[in-house]
Amino acid sequence: MTLSLRGKLFISQTPHLAALVILSVIAFVTVTAIGNSAKNIIHENYRSVLATQRMKESIERMDSGALFLIAGQRSRGAAQAAENRERFEFELRIAEENITEEGEAEAVRKLRRLWNDYQRGFDKLAEIEDSIALRSAYFTAVEPAFLAVKGTADEILGMNQDAMVRKSERAQQSGQRLSHATAAAAVVAILLGLLASLLLTERLLRPLARLSYAAHRIGEGDLDARAQVSGTDELARLAADFNVMAEHLQRYRKSSLGELLQTQHAAQSAIDSLPDPVIVFDAVGGILNTNQAAESLLGTELSDTTLEPLARLEPALRAVLDKVRTHVLSGKGSYSPRDFTEAVRIESAEGARYVLPRATAMYGVQGGVQGATVILQDVTRLRRFNELKDDLVATVAHEFRTPLTSLRMAVHLCLEGVVGAINDKQTELLHAAREDCERLQAFVDDLLDLARLQAGKVAMRKVSLPISDLAEGAIAEQRMVAQQHKVTLRSELSPQLPETIAVDPERLGLVFGNLIGNAIRHTPECGTVTLRVRTSTAKNTVRFEIQDTGPGIPQEYQHLIFQKFFRIPGSAAGAAGLGLSIAKEIVEAHGGEIGVESKEALGSTFYFTLPTSGPP
């Protein structure tokens, strides 16, 4: 009778199966025994240990209550005694219900008797008004009873602790014996497996070697290679199927060349039909393909790889393509721009145009990144519209400033009584109007600051400052606000930090104020806000983190948090949503990056990085 490959493998694995059954039984017995030992220790002794320790704590606190009575703090002493009397009674009942050791029952009964004596002595002590008599009663009756209770509790504690040690040693010895048995069974299983493998290796591997050789020849391009077929088992059927596949592959090669060329032409036509420039890179960054829009916009024949076409591009565009291509090819996934600030200016025959880079990865059969497709989206009209919008906002804010200043002055003069006396109701309304004017003034100032930052009209006046002074100053400015909100404000500085950093202190103060102020406002009472400064993973960079213990930011809003006028739905009214946008502009003007890490119910961490190198 001819056995199938499945039957041969099954027979070869019979010793392994037997050994595994034995190992499983031994392991089950071992784990069960150890588990039962631990369970018994916890059930029999650990409850009594915990109860005894808690009784000691309660009697000590109750004795402290007696000392409060002697010191004249009768209400405090009585309250503390009442609270701990209930706790002691509760734990004593647990000890009475968990008698496990010889002599423990007698000790617990003794403890109950001494406890009752202590309670009676304490109650009598509480009734004494004279201070001298109070002290005498404590030292003659209460304190000896306290020491007796505590000593008996120590006896019960020691009794159970000794029992836990004995049981643990027995469990350890049992585990060692079972471990030795498991190791012996494992050695037997390994020996049996090796023996079975040696007996069957030759018979099983010989047809596999022939099949492997045929596959190697096919891989080298010899489509005439065929595997030798012998027998009727699964390996023989596999060899026959391999030969059929080789024949089909041979016929496919002869017939599919034209189809492949047709598919390639269709794909190229599809790419050429796209209005935006498309550049396809291979796994090492070389150009595989482009469309007509890319060659027209960039003014060069990118498909001619021998001429190094990327070197002829404008430096700004070349840098962006290198950045996007490296991002995708390094395995970081697709690349999408954050906003219009990443748009690249390109001079073309039609004038200046702006493009936004987007990139997606191309994956091979095995799942690895085989290339990247980069699309340069023409956003010229959208960018100009955005600039017009920003100009309009800046103009409106500027025009608001003068009448708003006049309005604030008028309200102030009315409140000061310059134009005549006003009643209480008028004063209340004018105060509300002044608060609204101040809020509107801050909003207008934020709009103008943001507009100037985005337009590049605010020069960064950098000076070299100690990092420790920078962090301490940021904490000091927000200390009073934190106290008003009952929030703990602290700082943590890494010891590996450089001594100084070149920043614009005024502008960076706005960043700290916005980030720390937001953290304080969104942290509940008794929460903590931490300013942490440490070295970044990037070279020559310092990372500043503002961590809070607030409710966190939902995941779907985190990518929008730095946009102008954005506020999380459902958040409390107040700020206009410009603070984080201003912070982002200032950090990026310093050459840094800003971001947020947050999980709901676990708090948020806003961070930004600043370079340490370069002239101030």
ZAMARGU-4260 file (C-alpha; in steps of 0.2 Angstrom, whole numbers, plus 5000, padded with zeros to 4 digits):
<rodrens>
0) 5000/5000/5000 | 5007/5017/4995 | 5005/5030/5008 | 5001/5048/5004 | 5012/5063/5009
5) 4999/5067/5022 | 5000/5049/5029 | 5019/5050/5029 | 5019/5067/5038 | 5006/5060/5050
10) 5016/5045/5055 | 5032/5055/5057 | 5023/5067/5069 | 5015/5053/5080 | 5030/5054/5092
15) 5029/5073/5093 | 5010/5071/5097 | 5013/5059/5110 | 5026/5070/5118 | 5015/5085/5117
20) 5001/5076/5126 | 5013/5072/5140 | 5020/5089/5141 | 5002/5097/5141 | 4997/5085/5155
25) 5012/5089/5165 | 5011/5108/5161 | 4992/5108/5166 | 4996/5099/5182 | 5010/5111/5186
30) 5000/5127/5182 | 4985/5120/5192 | 4996/5115/5207 | 5005/5132/5207 | 4988/5141/5205
35) 4980/5132/5219 | 4994/5136/5230 | 4994/5154/5226 | 4975/5154/5228 | 4975/5145/5245
40) 4989/5158/5251 | 4978/5172/5246 | 4962/5165/5252 | 4968/5158/5269 | 4981/5170/5274
45) 4982/5186/5264 | 4965/5192/5269 | 4969/5190/5287 | 4986/5199/5285 | 4977/5214/5276
50) 4964/5214/5289 | 4976/5214/5304 | 4987/5228/5296 | 4972/5239/5293 | 4966/5235/5312
55) 4983/5241/5317 | 4981/5257/5307 | 4964/5260/5314 | 4968/5257/5332 | 4983/5269/5330
60) 4972/5283/5322 | 4959/5280/5336 | 4973/5282/5349 | 4978/5298/5340 | 4960/5303/5343
65) 4962/5300/5362 | 4977/5311/5361 | 4967/5325/5353 | 4955/5323/5367 | 4969/5326/5380
70) 4975/5341/5370 | 4958/5349/5371 | 4952/5346/5353 | 4937/5335/5358 | 4927/5337/5342
75) 4942/5332/5331 | 4946/5318/5342 | 4929/5311/5343 | 4927/5312/5324 | 4943/5303/5321
80) 4939/5289/5334 | 4921/5286/5327 | 4928/5284/5309 | 4942/5272/5314 | 4931/5262/5326
85) 4920/5257/5312 | 4935/5252/5301 | 4942/5242/5315 | 4926/5233/5318 | 4924/5229/5299
90) 4942/5222/5298 | 4940/5212/5314 | 4924/5203/5307 | 4935/5198/5292 | 4948/5191/5303
95) 4935/5181/5313 | 4928/5174/5297 | 4945/5169/5290 | 4952/5157/5304 | 4965/5146/5295
100) 4980/5143/5307 | 4982/5133/5323 | 4979/5145/5338 | 4972/5159/5327 | 4955/5157/5333
105) 4960/5159/5351 | 4971/5174/5346 | 4956/5182/5337 | 4944/5179/5352 | 4957/5187/5363
110) 4958/5202/5351 | 4939/5204/5352 | 4940/5204/5371 | 4954/5217/5372 | 4946/5228/5358
115) 4929/5228/5369 | 4940/5233/5384 | 4948/5247/5374 | 4932/5254/5368 | 4925/5255/5385
120) 4940/5263/5391 | 4940/5276/5377 | 4921/5280/5380 | 4924/5283/5398 | 4939/5294/5393
125) 4928/5304/5382 | 4916/5308/5396 | 4930/5316/5408 | 4931/5335/5407 | 4945/5338/5419
130) 4962/5339/5410 | 4972/5331/5424 | 4960/5317/5426 | 4959/5315/5407 | 4978/5312/5406
135) 4978/5300/5421 | 4964/5290/5414 | 4973/5288/5397 | 4989/5282/5404 | 4981/5271/5417
140) 4968/5262/5407 | 4967/5267/5388 | 4985/5266/5384 | 4988/5249/5391 | 4972/5243/5382
145) 4979/5251/5366 | 4996/5242/5368 | 4987/5225/5372 | 4976/5226/5356 | 4991/5231/5345
150) 5002/5217/5352 | 4988/5204/5349 | 4986/5210/5332 | 5004/5208/5329 | 5003/5190/5335
155) 4989/5187/5322 | 4999/5196/5309 | 5015/5186/5312 | 5005/5169/5313 | 4998/5172/5295
160) 5014/5179/5288 | 5024/5163/5294 | 5010/5152/5287 | 5012/5162/5270 | 5031/5159/5270
165) 5029/5140/5274 | 5015/5138/5260 | 5026/5148/5247 | 5041/5137/5251 | 5031/5121/5248
170) 5023/5128/5232 | 5041/5132/5226 | 5047/5115/5230 | 5032/5107/5221 | 5035/5118/5206
175) 5053/5113/5205 | 5049/5095/5205 | 5036/5098/5191 | 5048/5108/5181 | 5061/5094/5181
180) 5048/5082/5175 | 5043/5094/5161 | 5061/5097/5156 | 5064/5078/5155 | 5048/5076/5144
185) 5054/5090/5133 | 5071/5081/5130 | 5062/5065/5126 | 5051/5074/5113 | 5066/5082/5105
190) 5075/5066/5103 | 5060/5057/5096 | 5057/5072/5083 | 5075/5071/5077 | 5074/5053/5075
195) 5058/5054/5065 | 5065/5068/5054 | 5081/5059/5050 | 5071/5044/5044 | 5060/5053/5033
200) 5071/5068/5027 | 5079/5059/5012 | 5062/5052/5005 | 5053/5068/5007 | 5066/5080/5001
205) 5072/5071/4985 | 5057/5075/4975 | 5057/5092/4982 | 5075/5095/4977 | 5070/5090/4959
210) 5055/5102/4959 | 5066/5116/4966 | 5079/5114/4952 | 5065/5115/4939 | 5058/5130/4947
215) 5075/5138/4947 | 5078/5135/4928 | 5061/5143/4925 | 5066/5158/4935 | 5082/5159/4925
220) 5071/5160/4909 | 5072/5142/4903 | 5053/5139/4900 | 5057/5122/4893 | 5062/5115/4910
225) 5050/5102/4918 | 5050/5093/4934 | 5052/5074/4935 | 5036/5065/4940 | 5037/5049/4950
230) 5024/5041/4962 | 5006/5045/4966 | 5007/5056/4982 | 5004/5075/4984 | 5022/5079/4978
235) 5020/5069/4962 | 5003/5079/4959 | 5012/5095/4963 | 5026/5091/4950 | 5013/5088/4937
240) 5004/5104/4941 | 5020/5113/4940 | 5023/5106/4923 | 5006/5112/4917 | 5010/5129/4924
245) 5026/5130/4915 | 5017/5125/4899 | 5004/5139/4901 | 5018/5152/4906 | 5027/5147/4890
250) 5011/5150/4879 | 5007/5166/4889 | 5024/5174/4885 | 5022/5171/4867 | 5004/5178/4866
255) 5004/5192/4879 | 5017/5204/4873 | 5005/5214/4862 | 4992/5215/4876 | 5005/5222/4888
260) 5010/5235/4875 | 4992/5240/4873 | 4989/5241/4892 | 5004/5252/4893 | 4998/5264/4880
265) 4981/5265/4888 | 4989/5269/4905 | 5000/5282/4897 | 4984/5290/4889 | 4975/5291/4905
270) 4990/5300/4914 | 4992/5312/4899 | 4973/5316/4900 | 4975/5323/4918 | 4976/5342/4919
275) 4988/5342/4933 | 5007/5337/4931 | 5010/5319/4936 | 5028/5312/4939 | 5031/5293/4943
280) 5046/5288/4953 | 5054/5271/4955 | 5059/5263/4972 | 5076/5272/4971 | 5070/5289/4966
285) 5072/5289/4947 | 5059/5295/4936 | 5048/5281/4928 | 5035/5291/4919 | 5027/5308/4917
290) 5012/5316/4908 | 5012/5330/4895 | 5006/5342/4909 | 5021/5339/4919 | 5033/5342/4904
295) 5023/5357/4899 | 5023/5366/4916 | 5041/5362/4920 | 5048/5365/4903 | 5059/5350/4902
300) 5059/5332/4895 | 5058/5323/4912 | 5058/5306/4903 | 5076/5308/4898 | 5084/5301/4913
305) 5101/5301/4906 | 5101/5320/4907 | 5097/5321/4925 | 5081/5331/4923 | 5078/5335/4941
310) 5094/5345/4942 | 5087/5357/4929 | 5072/5362/4939 | 5070/5377/4950 | 5078/5374/4967
315) 5062/5377/4977 | 5053/5364/4966 | 5067/5352/4966 | 5068/5353/4985 | 5049/5350/4987
320) 5050/5335/4975 | 5064/5327/4985 | 5055/5330/5001 | 5039/5322/4995 | 5047/5308/4986
325) 5058/5303/5001 | 5043/5304/5013 | 5034/5291/5002 | 5048/5280/4998 | 5054/5279/5016
330) 5038/5270/5020 | 5028/5284/5029 | 5013/5283/5018 | 5005/5295/5007 | 5009/5314/5007
335) 4996/5328/5008 | 5000/5346/5011 | 4994/5355/5026 | 4988/5371/5018 | 4992/5384/5005
340) 5009/5388/5013 | 5017/5373/5005 | 5012/5379/4988 | 5028/5381/4976 | 5029/5395/4964
345) 5034/5391/4946 | 5038/5402/4932 | 5030/5397/4916 | 5025/5404/4899 | 5008/5409/4906
350) 5016/5418/4921 | 5019/5413/4939 | 5009/5398/4944 | 5008/5389/4961 | 5007/5370/4964
355) 5003/5359/4979 | 5012/5342/4980 | 5003/5327/4983 | 5010/5309/4983 | 5004/5291/4985
360) 5014/5275/4986 | 5015/5261/4973 | 5016/5244/4981 | 5023/5228/4974 | 5016/5211/4974
365) 5025/5207/4991 | 5018/5223/4999 | 5034/5234/4999 | 5035/5251/4992 | 5040/5250/4974
370) 5038/5269/4969 | 5029/5285/4971 | 5016/5295/4961 | 5018/5314/4963 | 5004/5325/4958
375) 5007/5344/4957 | 4990/5352/4959 | 4988/5369/4951 | 4981/5380/4965 | 4985/5397/4958
380) 4967/5403/4958 | 4964/5396/4975 | 4979/5403/4982 | 4975/5421/4975 | 4958/5419/4982
385) 4965/5415/4999 | 4977/5430/4998 | 4962/5441/4994 | 4953/5434/5009 | 4967/5437/5020
390) 4969/5455/5014 | 4951/5458/5016 | 4952/5452/5034 | 4967/5462/5038 | 4959/5478/5030
395) 4943/5475/5040 | 4952/5473/5056 | 4963/5488/5053 | 4947/5499/5049 | 4939/5492/5065
400) 4953/5498/5076 | 4951/5517/5076 | 4932/5517/5079 | 4934/5503/5092 | 4947/5514/5101
405) 4935/5529/5101 | 4921/5518/5108 | 4932/5511/5122 | 4938/5529/5126 | 4919/5535/5127
410) 4914/5521/5138 | 4929/5524/5149 | 4925/5543/5151 | 4907/5538/5155 | 4912/5526/5169
415) 4924/5539/5176 | 4910/5552/5177 | 4918/5565/5165 | 4901/5568/5156 | 4891/5567/5172
420) 4884/5556/5185 | 4877/5539/5180 | 4866/5527/5190 | 4870/5509/5195 | 4861/5501/5181
425) 4870/5512/5168 | 4887/5508/5177 | 4883/5489/5175 | 4879/5491/5157 | 4894/5502/5153
430) 4906/5489/5162 | 4898/5475/5151 | 4901/5486/5136 | 4919/5489/5141 | 4922/5470/5143
435) 4915/5467/5126 | 4926/5481/5119 | 4941/5474/5127 | 4937/5457/5120 | 4934/5464/5102
440) 4950/5474/5103 | 4960/5458/5107 | 4951/5449/5093 | 4956/5464/5081 | 4974/5463/5087
445) 4975/5445/5084 | 4968/5447/5067 | 4981/5460/5063 | 4996/5450/5071 | 4991/5435/5061
450) 4989/5445/5045 | 5007/5453/5047 | 5014/5436/5051 | 5007/5427/5036 | 5013/5442/5025
455) 5030/5441/5032 | 5030/5459/5038 | 5035/5455/5056 | 5053/5453/5058 | 5060/5441/5071
460) 5071/5450/5083 | 5081/5435/5089 | 5092/5436/5105 | 5102/5422/5114 | 5093/5418/5130
465) 5096/5404/5143 | 5083/5390/5140 | 5080/5389/5159 | 5075/5408/5160 | 5064/5406/5145
470) 5054/5392/5154 | 5054/5400/5171 | 5047/5416/5163 | 5033/5407/5154 | 5028/5399/5170
475) 5029/5415/5180 | 5017/5424/5168 | 5004/5411/5169 | 5006/5407/5188 | 4992/5419/5194
480) 4980/5412/5180 | 4984/5394/5186 | 4980/5399/5204 | 4963/5407/5199 | 4958/5391/5191
485) 4966/5380/5205 | 4978/5371/5193 | 4995/5366/5197 | 5008/5373/5185 | 5026/5366/5185
490) 5041/5364/5173 | 5053/5350/5169 | 5069/5353/5160 | 5080/5339/5153 | 5098/5340/5160
495) 5105/5337/5142 | 5098/5354/5135 | 5110/5367/5128 | 5112/5382/5139 | 5105/5395/5127
500) 5094/5397/5112 | 5091/5411/5099 | 5073/5417/5099 | 5062/5432/5098 | 5057/5433/5117
505) 5041/5444/5113 | 5034/5433/5100 | 5039/5417/5108 | 5030/5424/5124 | 5014/5424/5114
510) 5016/5406/5109 | 5019/5401/5128 | 5004/5412/5133 | 4992/5404/5120 | 4998/5386/5123
515) 4999/5387/5143 | 4983/5398/5144 | 4973/5386/5134 | 4980/5371/5144 | 4975/5380/5160
520) 4957/5384/5154 | 4954/5366/5148 | 4961/5358/5164 | 4949/5354/5178 | 4952/5360/5196
525) 4966/5351/5205 | 4973/5346/5188 | 4991/5349/5182 | 4999/5358/5168 | 5017/5354/5164
530) 5029/5363/5153 | 5042/5351/5148 | 5058/5355/5138 | 5070/5342/5131 | 5081/5338/5117
535) 5072/5333/5101 | 5075/5317/5090 | 5080/5329/5076 | 5098/5336/5076 | 5101/5353/5084
540) 5083/5355/5090 | 5074/5358/5106 | 5057/5352/5110 | 5044/5361/5121 | 5029/5352/5127
545) 5014/5359/5136 | 5005/5344/5144 | 4988/5345/5153 | 4976/5333/5162 | 4960/5340/5153
550) 4947/5331/5143 | 4958/5329/5127 | 4954/5333/5109 | 4944/5321/5098 | 4954/5313/5085
555) 4943/5320/5070 | 4947/5338/5076 | 4966/5337/5079 | 4971/5341/5061 | 4960/5356/5061
560) 4966/5363/5078 | 4978/5376/5071 | 4967/5383/5057 | 4961/5401/5059 | 4944/5403/5068
565) 4942/5385/5071 | 4934/5380/5088 | 4930/5362/5093 | 4911/5360/5092 | 4903/5361/5109
570) 4917/5370/5118 | 4914/5385/5129 | 4912/5402/5121 | 4926/5414/5122 | 4941/5414/5111
575) 4940/5417/5093 | 4951/5403/5087 | 4966/5413/5082 | 4978/5409/5096 | 4984/5393/5090
580) 4985/5400/5072 | 4996/5414/5078 | 5007/5402/5088 | 5009/5391/5073 | 5015/5406/5062
585) 5027/5412/5075 | 5035/5394/5078 | 5037/5392/5059 | 5044/5409/5057 | 5058/5403/5069
590) 5061/5388/5058 | 5052/5376/5070 | 5037/5364/5069 | 5021/5364/5080 | 5008/5350/5083
595) 4997/5341/5096 | 4995/5324/5103 | 4979/5320/5112 | 4968/5306/5118 | 4951/5309/5125
600) 4949/5308/5144 | 4968/5307/5145 | 4973/5325/5142 | 4983/5334/5128 | 5001/5338/5124
605) 5004/5353/5113 | 5022/5353/5107 | 5034/5364/5096 | 5052/5363/5091 | 5065/5376/5089
610) 5082/5375/5081 | 5097/5378/5092 | 5110/5382/5078 | 5111/5398/5067 | 5115/5416/5071
615) 5103/5425/5083
</rodrens>
